[in-house]
Structure formats: structure tokens, C-alpha cells
Amino acid sequence: IGRHPWFAEQPVEKQIAIGMWRQANVAKVGLQFESILIRGLMQYSDRLPNGAKEFRYTTHEAKEECNHTLMFQEFVNRTGVDVPGGPRWFRRLSPIVPLFSTIFPSVFYFGVLAGEEPIDHIQKDFLRKDQNLHPTMQAIMQLHVAEEARHISFAHHLLRESIPKKGRFQRFVLSLVMPIVMRVLCNVITKPPREFRREFGIPRSVWKDLFWRSPESRRFLVNVFGDVRMLAEQCGLMNPVSARVWRLMGISGRPSRYRSEPTYTAAA
């Protein structure tokens, strides 16, 4: 948002208010994602057999995610901005989504990555550029990136282990579902709700540029999912049909060569 000419034309006070609202809402929607993840992990671990190695990890991850929700909510409270977080449809479906962890576990973990990868990408990009971040935001990003690295790695490992064991038809269906889940939930995490646009009187043309008409915003979408495209190839989920779905969703591109590959090379 800060790169758009419209934003540069606004008074400093309004720029500050926009930034506060935006960052507070990112924290709030992050909290909502983490809450869904916690409930899904508890549901998933409850169904694991005795001796399952995943039980200890999922329980520890849920504990860390609880700390993240405390951290995010405290940040929202201190900004003093009453933000809604995700769009209304997402908040209404929130009680249902955790059930996917046992009914369709692969799809649930697609959703986990769709929520975690965009935030992780944005935060790492900020930290790598060493921009003049507010100390509170910088501390939150550093802690979140460090702990989410384990969570994302676990989701990648679980999917790499489980998906190749599924039947051919199941793998084909998952290959089509994966890019759709990524694109839909990326919108939830990165695109502010309508309240944001109304609050600050953002013109429709500017809004469309930001999400996702401008070349820069489309590049962002492609860059966010470099690691996920790599995972899709590793799981055998990239085929001629699914590749078309990735393109249709606007998130196709070269897969990362390794996890967390910097944007300037992942986009090459």
C-alpha cells in the first residue's frame, strides 16, 4: 500500500492511521488463522494412534501458536484500533474449518501453509531489507519467523510423507485443490476487508491496483508461493492440468530451489 502514488499523496496523519490499521488487521487475521490451526491440531492429534510421533510435535506447535495469539492480540490492543481481521465469510466458517484436520488432513495442511506462507514471506522480506521498523513490530516478526520455520517445515514434511502414498485419483484431486486453497486463503491473509477501504476512502481503481491488477502486486502473488510450488513438485502434485489451475489462480511460476529462497532469486 505504501508504494502506491495515492498513498504518497495523503497527509502524514492519514498515512500513519492507514499503517496502524493495516498492521493491526494483519495481526488480527493472523490470530484468527492461528486459532483455527490450534483447534485443528488438537482435533488431529486426538485421532492419532498410541506411539505416533506426530502427537508430541502437534501438541508443542499448538502451545506455541497459543503464545502467538496472545502476542498478536496484545499488539492489536496496544494500537487501539478496532479491526475485524479476516472477511466476514471467513470468520463465520472458522468453527467448521478445523474439522478438515481429520476428515481431509491434506487439505487442512494446505490451508495451514496458505495462511503461514504469505505472512512468513512478508515478514522475512521486511527483516532482510532491514527497513526502519517499529521495535514492537520488529520483535514480533523476528519471534514469529523463528517459530513458524518449524511449523512450516513440519507441514512440508507431513505432506511429502503422506501424499505419495495416496492413490492416483486422490493425488490428482489434491493437485487441483492445492492452488485453489492457496489463492483463496492468501486473499484472506493479505487483502484487507472492506471496512479498511471505507474507513480511509480508498478509490476503487487504487484498490484494484493494490489487489491484484498492477504488475507489482501480481509479482507478489507469484513470489509468495515459490516454496509451495516446490512442495507440489516434491509431492507429485504438479501435472499439466494442475499447472493450468496454478496459472488460472495467478500464482504459477518457478518453484523455489530451497525453502525460504529470497524473492530476488525466486522471481528470476
N, C-alpha and C positions, 0 to 999 in steps of 0.2 A: 504494500500500500504506500509506503513512504517513498518509493521510487517514482510514483505516478506524478505527472505535472500538476494534476488537480490538487494533490496533497500539498505540493510546494507552494501553491497559491494561497493556502489557508493561513489565517493568523496563527501565531505561535501557540496561543492558548488553546485553540481548537486542535492543533496538531498534537499537543500534549494529551488532551482529552481523548482524541482518537486512539493514540498509542496506549493509554491506560485501559480504555475499554477493550481494545483488541487483545492486549496481553492478558487481561483478567479473564476474557472469554475463552482464550486458548487454554488457560489453566483450568477453567470450569469444565470445558468439554473433555479435557484430558482426565479430569477427576471422574467424569461420567463414564468414560471408557474404562478406566481402572476399576471402577465399581462393578461394571459388567464382567470384567476379566476375573475379579476376585470371586464373584458368585459362580462363574463358570468353572474356575479352577477347583473350588470346593465341591461342586457337583461332579466334576471329572474325577477327582481324587477319591470321592466317596464310592465310586463304582470300580475302583482298581482292585485287583486280587491281592491277597496277602503276599508280601515279598516283592511287590512291584517297585522298581527303582524310582519310578516317576513320582511316587507318593511323597517322599521326603522333599523332592525338588519343588513340586507344585505347592506344597504347604509353605515352604520357605518363600517362594515367589509371592504367594498371596499375602504373607506377612509384610514383605517389602512394599507391595502395592498399597497396603493399608497405610503405611507411612507416607507414600506418595500422595494419597488422597488428603491426608492431614496437611501436608506441605502445600498442596495446590489450594485447598480451601482457605488456609491461613493467608496465602498470598491474595486471594480474591477479597477476603475480609479486610485486609490492610489497604487495598486500593480504594475501598469504599464505594465501588461500582457494583450495582445490582445487575449482573449479567445472567442470561439464561443458559449459556453453554450451547449444546447442540440444538438442531432444529426440533420442532415440536414432535414430528413423527418419530424421530429417533428416541426422544425421551419417553414417548408412550410405549414403544416396543422394548424398552430397556428390561422389563421384567421377564420377557419371553426369550431374549437372545441367549442368556446363559444356558438354557436347556439344550442348545445346539452342541454343547460340550460333550454330551453323552449320546445324543441322537445322531448328530453329524459332526464328529470331533474334528475331522479335517477341515470342514467349512468353518467351524468355530476358530480354529487356529489361523485360517486365512484372515478371519476378522481381527484376530489378535495382531497379526502383522500389519493389516491395513490401518489399524489405529496407532501402532507403535512406530512403524517405519517413517511416516511423514514427520511426526514430532522429532524423532531421533535425527532425521536428515536435516531439518531446520535448525535444531539446536547445535548439532556438530558444525554446520556451516557458519553459524554465528561465532562459535568458540574458535574455529580455525582462523577466521578472519580477525580475531582479537579486536572486535569492534568495541566502542565505548559503551559497554552495557552497564545498566544499573547493578550495583553489587548484589542486591537481592536476586535479581533475575539471573545473574551470572552464577551465583551459588546454587540456585535451583537447577539450572541447566547442567552444571558440572556433576552434581549428585545424580540427577536423573539419567544422564547419558551413561555414567559409570554402571549404574544398576540395571538399566534397560539392556545393556550389552549382553548380560547373562540371559535375560528373559527372551530376547530376540534369538539368541544363539540356541536356546532350548527349543523354541518353536521351529526353527530351521531343522534342527537335528531330529525332532519328533516326526516332522513331515517327511524328511528324507528316508527315515526308517520305515514309516508306515505305508506311505502311498505306493511305492513299487510293489508291495505285497498284495495290493488290491487287484481285482480283475480288470480286464481290458476296458470293459464298458464303464466301470466305475471311474477309472483313470481318465477316460475321455470326458465324462460328465464333469469331473473335478477340473479338468483343463479349461473348460468353458466357464465354470463358476468362478474360478480364481480371479481373472482380470475384472469381472463384474463386481465382485466383493471389494476388490482393491479400489476401484474407481468410485463406487458409491460411498464407502466409508472414508475415503480420502476427502471427499467433499464435506463430509460431516466435520472432520477434524480441522480442515484448512479454510473452509469458506464460512465466514461469519453468518449468523442468522439474519433474517430480515430486519429485526429490531435495530441492528447496527446501522444499516443503510438509512432507516427512517430517523434514527437519533441524530445523525450528522448530515442529513440531506445530501447523500451521495448521488449524483446523477446516474441514470440508468446506463448511459454509454460508458461512464467510468467503471461502473460495477461490472459490466460485461468485459471490459478490457482486463480488469483485475482477475476475473473468474469466468471463462478461461479463453478469451478471444485474442489477446495480444500474444505475439511470438514468445515474449519473455515468460509469460505465465504458462504457456504450453510447454516450454522447455523445463520449467519447474516440475510439472507433472511427470514428464519423461524421466527426469533425474531422480525423483523421489523413489521410483520403483526399480532402480538398477539391481539392487540386491535381490528383490523378489523375482525379477526375471531370471537371474542366475539360479535361484532356488527352483523355479519352474523347470528349467532345463535339467537340473540335477535330479528332479523327481520324475522326469519323463512326461511333463505336462505341457511341453511346447511342441505343438504339431501344426500342420498347415491351417487347420480350422481354428484352433485356439489363437494362433498368431493373428488371424483376421479380427478376432474379438479384441485382442490387445490393441490393435490399430484402431478399431471402432471406438474403443474407450479412450483413445488419445494418450495411451501410456506405453506404447511399444517403443523399442529402442534396443541398443546394445546392452546385453547383460553385464553386470559388474564382473571384473576379473577376480575380485576378492571382496569380502564383506567390508563395508564402510569405505569403499574406494571413493576418494574425493571427487566432487562434482566436476571439476575442471577436466578430469580424465575420463570419468564415467560418461560424460556427454560427448566425448570425442567420436 
